[in-house]
Amino acid sequence: MARGGFFAVDSLTSVHVLVVDDDPAFREILLSLLRYCGALVTAVATPEEALLAMDQVKPDVVVLTIGGGAGTAAALPRRVRARKPEDGGNVPIVAVV
């Protein structure tokens, strides 16, 4: 950790993050912030796209925003946990409200 309690700019180097958010502007903010910290980022708009992306890439973490929408995003963690571990079923999930 860098001086002052903040993480170093490259603190997420080689960490693959899957971002799931239906708001293009907020998704772009998360994408930029994570890339600034060195992360590899795949960004999608829907839980269905997230599951498809997980078939192609193996993220180290999923960042999911849960807003006041239709509620389909809230079901994504359950759908991810239903997958086999080798298919990403045990990937950490961070929910942002």
Buried (B, 14 or more C-beta within 10 A) or exposed (E): EEEEEEEEEEEBEEBBBBBBBBEEEBBEEBBEEBBEBBBBBBBBBBBEBBBEBBEEEEBBBBBBBBBEEEEEBBEBBEBBEEBEEEBBEEBEBEBEE
